Amino acid sequence: DYAVVVVGDTIALTGEGRSTATLDLQGGQIALLDAVAATGTPMIVVLIQSKPSTLPESALNAAAVIEAFNPGMRGGRAIAELLLGLIEPSGRLPISFARHAGQQPVYYNQVRGQHGSRYADLTQDPLFAFGEGLTYTTITYSALAVHDPDVPADGTVNATVRLTNNGSRPALETVQAYVSDLTTSVTWAEQELKAFTQAEIAPGESLDVDISIPASRCSLVTADSRRVVEPGEFELRVGPSSRREQQLSAAFRIRT
């Protein structure tokens, strides 16, 4: 048996002019999660909400957490089909979740040196990162290769990465390609999502996925407000999310 616990927020707590001083679940929802967890019954937490919440330990230790946001009139059926294994989970987070309201901001493409490890009592890493999401199987990334690492400013970065489905369920994997400009004339983001693609992978299958990023996307805004592609060294980072430890990397260079 599993206990499915649906929690979240309401329209009264979100939207313009409805800020809250905390990101915690309101009312008796934390007590509900704690009480269900105390029974020892495996728990699945479903979040219906308009903004990311901080979650108690009882929710973080659940068998699964489903972020449904505001799924609309057919949301209940979609969630049920997902829980029953009739469909494969393939969604990826378009935001990052903070561990605490005081951890803000936690967006993935922060400017280098903006915060660093500034908290004495908390990591800067988010609770859930931009681009994260699980499936009913395990996908391994390997053999990332940039075909021609010397790219003209009007050219395209072409790369290939190998995906392997190590489980017994099919998957629709969202392959995410981030770029880090290693040397910039102005302070810029540590990494930015530049491309993504989806690949269907059967159980036990391995396949190569092509990635193409026009060099024009590897641009920045100069101090005089011009968007330019600066020549220099870059790093392509490919993986299932924005978390650095989940990514493979390969170097390339843009020349004028």
C-alpha positions, -999 to +999 in steps of 0.1 A: +000+000+000+010+036-006-004+068+008-009+096-018-008+130+000-018+160-021-005+194-007+004+228-020-010+263-021-041+282-031-048+313-052-051+333-020-014+327-014+000+334-049-001+360-076+004+398-077+002+414-043+000+381-024+036+376-013+042+353+017+071+356+042+077+319+041+079+292+014+067+265+038+035+247+032+007+265+050-020+254+074-018+219+088-001+204+057+033+198+073+016+182+103-004+160+079+028+149+061+045+142+094+016+121+106+014+100+075+051+095+075+050+083+111+027+054+102+055+039+081+033+036+051+053+045+019+042+080+009+039+097-024+037+135-022+018+154-050+024+192-051-004+214-066+010+249-065+019+280-084+054+285-069+080+262-054+077+253-017+102+244+008+095+208+020+097+192+054+119+161+060+088+139+059+082+149+023+118+147+013+119+111+027+088+101+007+089+074-019+083+100-046+075+137-050+054+148-080+054+185-089+022+190-108+020+228-105-015+237-117-024+208-140-059+218-150-091+198-153-074+167-166-046+168-141-061+143-118-062+116-145-027+124-157-014+121-121-032+088-116-019+074-149+016+084-138+013+068-104-001+036-119+028+033-144+005+037-174+027+066-187+064+074-182+074+105-162+094+128-185+089+163-171+118+185-161+118+214-137+117+249-153+128+264-120+149+256-090+136+248-055+152+266-025+159+246+007+149+276+028+132+310+021+165+327+031+184+308+004+172+331-024+181+335-052+188+299-063+183+302-101+208+281-120+224+307-142+237+330-115+266+354-124+300+341-113+309+351-078+274+365-071+270+345-039+295+317-037+293+297-004+280+327+015+258+307+040+274+295+072+245+272+079+233+261+045+246+250+011+241+272-019+229+242-039+192+241-045+169+215-031+158+205-066+177+220-095+166+235-128+161+208-154+158+179-128+133+151-131+132+114-126+119+085-147+110+049-139+144+038-152+181+049-150+197+067-180+235+068-182+254+095-202+287+087-217+311+095-246+304+132-251+324+144-281+325+177-299+331+169-336+351+200-345+362+220-314+374+249-335+342+268-344+339+301-364+317+328-349+291+322-376+294+284-373+277+257-352+290+236-323+281+200-332+284+172-306+273+137-298+265+120-265+256+084-258+226+075-237+220+040-222+188+028-206+199+006-178+163-003-166+133-023-177+111+006-186+112+029-217+121+065-212+117+098-229+149+115-219+154+153-221+191+159-230+202+193-219+232+212-233+247+240-213+276+263-222+301+279-199+322+308-214+355+303-195+369+338-201+347+369-206+352+406-208+323+412-184+309+392-155+286+365-169+267+334-159+286+303-149+265+283-174+235+288-196+211+263-212+217+266-250+199+236-264+179+205-255+164+176-273+143+146-263+152+110-271+130+078-267+151+050-253+139+014-250+149-008-221+186-019-225+191+003-255+220+026-262+219+054-287+238+084-298+221+118-296+232+147-317+235+182-303+238+214-323+243+249-309+248+279-332+278+299-320+256+329-321+239+316-290+271+317-271+269+355-268+270+380-239+261+416-234+290+440-232+294+470-208+280+492-236+249+471-241+260+453-272+253+416-276+284+399-291+301+365-294+335+369-280+362+346-293+378+323-267+375+290-248+342+275-239+330+243-222+300+223-234+282+206-205+256+179-213+235+160-188+200+154-174+199+187-154+218+218-145+236+201-116+273+202-124+279+168-109+255+152-133+270+167-165+297+155-189+319+183-203+339+189-235+360+219-246+355+240-277+368+273-290+351+301-309+373+321-333+366+352-353 
